[in-house]
Amino acid sequence: MPEQCPECGAILPDGRTCQEIFDIFITLKYLGEDYIHVHFLLVSCFMIQHRRYSYEALVQVLAMLRAYLERPMTVQQLRQLASQNMNGHHRTWKIKASEDAPPVPKLAWHITIIDIAQNSQEGQDTEQYCTLVKEWARRTVEQISAFYP
């Protein structure tokens, strides 16, 4: 019987974990501008689906994702928005959820990091990878918005 990710519920391929795939994907940003452009989306979706953001961080990240999805931004614009909303010098809250924090609702996600890996040749098909990550962001925001409008 296939193993499931305990955090996001995805069916894990060949005994690999979502974290292992994520660790590979975050290195792709060093390969070029296309990967850099979707890096924020990749990290955000992974962290949301794996219930790792604090409530305060989740609210901020969702606002940034919504802004991006309404009006795609350059990498520089995304960085500027992130520095305004997530700057460690101005915030009083933590990015990662604490052990005693109430959990983010567990959802049956329409798209997971496993889908991205399986349908983009592990991220090697750049165009497909970027398209899938953007769709992942859109669908993740859509699903979680029922709980965090």
Protein Blocks (a to p, Z undefined) as FASTA:
>chain_A
ZZddfklopaceehiafklmmmmmmmmmmnomklmmmmmmmmmmmmmmnopacfklmmmm
mmmmmmmmmmccdfklmmmmmmmmmomklpcbdfbdcfklccddddddfbdfklmmmmng
nolammlmmmmmmmmmmmmmmmmmmmmZZ
